[in-house]
Amino acid sequence: MRTVAYYRSSTSLQEGSVTTQQRHIREYALKNHILIDEEYEDEFVSARKKLMKERPGLQRMLTDIRKGLINHILVYKRDRLARNLEEHMELYQLFKKHNIQVTFVAENEPPMRFDVMGELFELFIGVMNQREGQQINERIRDTKITNFQSGKSIGKLPYGYKTDPEKTQIIRIEEELHIVKTIFSEWLTEKYKNTNELRKYLKSRGIKRRGKDWTAQRIEEVLTQPMYMGLRIKNFGGIKAHRSVKDLAIITSEQFDKAKELLEKSKTPKAKSKKFDYLLTGFIFCNKCGSPLVEKVRQKHGAPYATYECKEHKEIIEQIDVENKVILKTMEFFNVLLKSNFKDLYTRYAKRNIQQLNLLIKELDRELKSLEDKLIRETNRYLVQETKKKEETIIMLQQQINECKNRKLEAELQKIQYQKVDEDSNTLKMQLRKEVFEKLNFTEKQVLLKDLIREILADAQVIKIVFKHPFLEISEVEI
């Protein structure tokens, strides 16, 4: 059995660092007589900010899994693999497909199981990890906003300002601000067609920016910087925070607005570069090495065209060609299925899974009753004698009850989904009609294809589609 280890850290903090994860995993391997054949790591990479395909260590490991080079993975905790629900379940399905044993070495981290209950549990854990990641991100963002608005955090300052040695106050650089005033006063005369003409004027007068000639881009930065009218604006994860610094203003808000208006009028509309939508990104792989194919735009006879490419094997596959073939084959495959025994297949599968879900719901009901009875007992004890320990026990039990209720809700929702046989089949039949499919928007098309296709293996000569669906075993079709 070939065993590997995967490490990921978001920051350099010791608690979650790659070094700390390595120590725990190597201690576990030594204690259990396991030889680690290879280690993959993504240091200082946030799973909240980076997609899986942007994490080189993880991508290298996934490629080796698809090549059949890995049997066993050691990871510190689940959230080292993913904090996004969709990516978490994508990894789970990949591990399941390739019979990968996944071992988590952190205490109280349940093992990964590849059965119905295991999949439901991973779905629940994926939701919790995503929610936790979002909450962490929101707390960090809110703290940054508060510090910015209160002046505790100054951040990067525009031309004309600097901080004191302790970085607690903003100091004016009068010589530079005099130049900024000149730029605004000249621009507001409306005698310049664009910022390039103003640049030429500044150069002719020997007015420089910290020893260098002004550029049109630097001039535009000045004309659009609200701090010169006494307002600091900073973007924190899509939320704009404002802080008034009127004592640092050198122009009025009316002058600033007029300057921006003139700037917009001076710009010549640029021809928009053609944008391509890639339908198969995320589930199309190189047929030779299993690596994800990447998006690229090339030129042919002076016109741009989109491709999917494998960097390692220099495979170049035209986007429109492979996508049209995949869509056509998918429609053919599932329309044949839908005309034959779709409903019987789906009904049998749904019935089996509904039975399993009913057992799970009963088990969760028993667990819920046990927890609620325990909560009542502990609450009564707390009312008799209030202690910190009893209070913590009550809080812990309430959290366990909430988690149990969430798991039950997930099971009930999935049960409802399995019961919608006619609706699901009719929807699928409708969407797979060519004239209907073409009217779907890009996101709807991609969601439909991802629901029907597990993966596509392609190179310049061959396209293999591995179909999936809840009622089917995997079926592979070669184009």
N, C-alpha and C positions, 0 to 999 in steps of 0.2 A: 504494500500500500504506500503510495507516494503522498506524503503529508507536507503541507505548506502553511505558512502563517501570514495573516494580513493585519497591517497596522494603519490607523489613520488618526491624525490629530488636527484639531482646528486651530489651536494656539500653542504657544510655547510653555503654557502653565504645566507645572510638574505633574499635577494630579492626572491629567489625561494625555500626557505626552507620549510620543512613540517609544521613548526609552522606558517609561513606566509600563506600557503595554507589553513591550518585549520581555521585561523582567518577569511579569506575571505568567506570560505564555511559556517562556523557557523553563520557569520553575515547574509549571504544570507538566510540560513535556518530559522533563527529567524525572519527576516523581512517577509518571505513568509509563516510563521507558519508551517514549515516542521520539523518533528521529525526525527533525524538521529538515526537509530536503531543500526548501527555498523559502525566502521571505519577500513579501511585496509590501511596499509602504507608500503612503501619501501623506507627507508631513506638511503641516500648516495649510490643510485643505478643508474648507468647510463644506459638509454635505448639504447644508442649507443653501449655500450660494453656488456650488458647483454641481453640474449634472454628472452622472456616472461617466459619460463619455469624455468629460473634462478631467478625469482623475486617472493619470497614466498608470499608476501602480495597480489600481483595480482593473483597468482595461487589459493590462498584461496578464493578470491572473485569470480573467474571464476568457481571454483568447486561449490560454493553456487548458482551461476546463473544456472548451469546445474541441480542442485537439485530443482530448482524452488523456492528458498528462497529469491530472490531479484526481485523487480519490478522497482526500481528507483535508479539511481546512480548520485551522485554529484561529479563533478571533476572540478578542477580549469581551466585547459586548455587541449586541445586535446593532446599536446605533452607530457603531464604527463602520458598518456596511452601508447603511442608508438612513436618512431621516425623512425621506419622502415616501409616502405610501405606495405610489405607483412603482417606484424603483425598488422598494423593499419587496413587493410581490413579484416583480420581474426577476429579481435575484432568486427568490424562493422557487419559482417555477424552473429556472435554469438549473439550480442545484438538484431539484427533484428529477428533472429530465436526465441528468448525467449521473444520478445515484451518488451524489457527493455527501459524505458525512461531514456535518458542520458541528464543531465543538466550541462552546462559549466557556471561557475559563473564569469569568467573574462570578462571585458568589451571588446566589439567588437569581441567576439567569437561566431560565428553563431551556431544555434542549430543543432542537428543531426537529419536528416530526413531519413525515410526508404522508399524512392521511387526512380524512375530512376534518377531524377535530384539530389536527395540527395546522391545517390551512386556515381554519377559522381563527385559531389562536394567533397565527402570524398576521392575519388581517387586522385583528384587534391591536396587537402590539405595534403594527405599522402605523395605525391611526394615532396611538398614544405617542409614539416617537415623533411623528410629524407635528402633532399638537405641541409637544414639549419643545421641539425645535422652533416652532413659530413663537411660542411664549418667550423663549430665551431671546430670540431676535427682537421681539417687541420690547422686552425689558431693557435690552442694550440700547435700542433706538430711543426709547423714552428717556433713559438716563442721559444720553448724548444731547437730546433736545433740551432737557432741563439745564444741563451744564452750559450749553451754548446760549440759551436765553438769559441765564443769570450772569453770564460773563465769566464763569469759572473756566470754560474751555474757549479759547480764542480761535484756534484753527489757523488756516492759511489766510494771509492778508493780501489785498491787492496792492499794486504799485502806489507808493506814496505813504504807506503805513508800515510800522514795525512794532514789535513788542518790547517791553522793558526786559532787563536780564532775568527777572523772576517769571516772566511770561504771564503776568497778571493784569497788565494794562496795555492799551493800544496807544502808540505814540505817533504823532504826525511827523512826516519828513517834508518840511516846508519847501525845500528846493524842488522835490519831485512833484508836490502838489501844485506848485506854480506852473509846471509844464502841463499837468492835467487841466488846469484852468485855461491855459492857452489852447489846448486841443478842443475843449468844449466851446470856447468863445469863437475860434476860427470856424469850427463846423457849423455853428448856429448862424453864421453869416450867409449860409446857403450858396456860397460861391464855388463849392467843390462838388463835382458830379459824383465822386465816390471817395472812399478812404485812401485809395492809391494816390489820388491827386493831393490830398492832405499830407500824405507821407512825403511826397516830393517837396511840398512847401516846408515841412519840418527839416528835411535834409538840407534844403537851400539856406535855411537859417542856422544850420549847425546845431539844431536841438536834438540831443541824443537821449537814449534810454539806458542809463547805467553804462555808458561808454559805447553803446552800439546804436546803429541807425534804427529808427522806428520802422516797423513793418505794418502793412495794412491790417493784418490780423491783430497785432498788439493795440492798434488804434481802436479797432472795433471792441476789444476787451474793455478798454477805458470807457467808451461810449455806452456800454451796456452794464457797467458795474454800479449797482444801486448804492453802494457804500458812499459814493461821492455826494449823494443827496441825503446821507445820514441814515441809511437802512441796510442792515446786514441780513442777507437771505442765504440759507444753506439747506440743501436737500438731504434728508435722512430717510433712505428707503422709500422714496416716493412721497414723503411728507415734507413740505416746505416749512421751515422754522424761521421766524422773523425776530429781529432784535433792533430796537431803535438806538441809534448812536448820533443824534442830532448835533452833538457838540463836535463831531468830527466831519460834518458836512462842509463842502466847499461850493456847491451849487444848489439851486432850488429844485424842488420836485417838478416844477413846470419846465425848467430848462432841461432836465433829464428826459422827461416825456417827449419834448420837442426833438431832442437829439436822436432818440430811438425812432421816432416817426420818420425823420429825414434819412436815417440809416436804412430803414426798410424800403423807402422809395428809391434809394440809390442802388439797390441790389438788382442785378439782372437775373431773372428766373433761370435756374439751371435745369437742363434736361435731366429728367429722372432716369437713373440707371434701371434697367429691367430687373425686376425681382422675381425669383423663381420659388415656387412652393414645392417642397420635396415630400411627397406622400409616404414614402417608405422609410424615412429616416427612423432609426431605432430598432428596426427589425429586418434590415437587409444586411447580409454579411458576405464576406469574400468566400467563394466556393473552395478556394485553395487553402486558406489559413484560418478561416472562421472569424477574422477581425471585422469589426463594424465598418461598412463602407462610409466614406465621408463625402459631404457635399462639396462640389466645386463648380465654378463657372469658367468655361473656356471660350475661345474665339474661333469662328470658322467663317472664312470669307468676309471678315469684318463685322460679323454679327455674333452676339453672345449666345451660348447654349449651355444647358445644365447637364452635369454628369454626377454619377456616383463612382467613387474611386477607392482602390486599395493602395495605400502608400507603399506597402512592402512588396507587392507583386506588380505594381504599375498597371493594374487593371483599370481600364476606363470604359464605363458603361453609360451610354446616353440615357438621361433621365426619362425623356418622353417615350423612348422605345421600351425600356424595362417596365415602366409604370403601365403603359397601354397593354402589354402582354400579361402582366400580373392581374390587372382588372378584368380582362377578357376571360382568362383562365379561371379566376375566382367565380365569376358569374356563371360560367359553364358548369363548373364543379358543383356548386351549391344549388343551382337550378335543377340539375339532374337529381340531386339528393332530395330536394323539396318536392319534386314531382313523384317520388317513389315512397319511401317509408319514413319520412322525416318525423311525422307526428308520433308514430309508434316508437321510434328510437328515443325521441325526446321524452315521451311519457314514461317509458321504462326507466330511463336515467333519472328523471325528476322524482318518480315514485321511490326509487331506492334512496335518493338523497333526502327526500322529505322524511322518510322513516328514520334515517340517521340523525336528522336535525330534530325530530320529535324526541328522540332519546336524549340528545344534548340538552334540549329545553327542559325536559323533566329533571335531568341531573342538575341543571343550573337552578331550577326551582327549589330543589332539596337544599342545595348549597346556600341559596338566598334565605330560605326559612331558618336554616341553622345559624347563619350570620345575624339575622334579625333577632332571633331568640337570645343570642349571645349579647347583642347590643342592649337589649332590654335589661338583662341581668347586670351588665357592667354599669349601665346608667343608674339602676337602683342602688348599686354599691357606692357609686360616686355621690349620690344624694345623701347617703348615710355619712360618708366621710370623703370630703373633697381632697384629692391628692393630684399632683402633677402627673404621676404615672398612670392613674386611672383615666385622667383626661386624655392623655396620649393614646391609651388603649381604645377609648371611644372614637377618637378621630381616625385611628387606623381601621377600626371596624367599619366606620362610615365610608371610608375610601374603598374598602373591599366590597361593600354592598353596591356602591356606585359602579365599580368595575364589573361586578357580576351582572348588574342590570344592563350595562352596555353590551356585554357579551350575549345576553339573552336577546336584546333588541336586534343585534346583528344577525343572530340565527333566525329570528322571526322574519326579518326583512328578506333574508335569502330564501326562506321557505315560501314567502309570497311570490318572489321572483320565479321560483320553480313551478308555481301553480299557474303561471300566465302562459300556458302552452300555445293556445290559439293566437293570442295577441302577439307573442314573440314570432311565431311562424309567419303570420300574415305581414308583420312589419318587415321581416327579413325578405320575404317574397317580393314585397313592394320595392324595397331599397335596391334589390339586385336586378330590377328591370333597368335596361340601359338608359332609357329616357329619364327615369327617376333619379338614377345614380348621378347623371350629369348635372342635374339641378341642385344636388346637395352642395353645401358650401365646403370649403377645404377641410375644416375641422370635422364635419360630419362624415366626409369620405374617409379621412384618416382613422377615426374611431371605428367605423364599420370594418375597414380592412384589418385593423389591429385585433378586432374581435374574432375575425375569421381565420387569420394567418398567425401561426406561431413564429415562423421565421422564413426568410428567403435567402437562399445561397446562390450567389451569382458570380459569373465572370464574363469575359467577352464572348464565350461560346455557349455557355449553359446557364439556364435559370431553373432552380429547383424551389418549389413552393411547398412548405410543410404546413398543411392546414390544421386548424384546431376548431373545436366547438364543444360545449359541455357534454353533448350526447354522443360524441365520436371519439374513437381512438385516433391518434395522429395519423394523417394520411398524407403521403408525399407524392407530388406530381412534378414531373420534369417537362419543361417546355423545350 
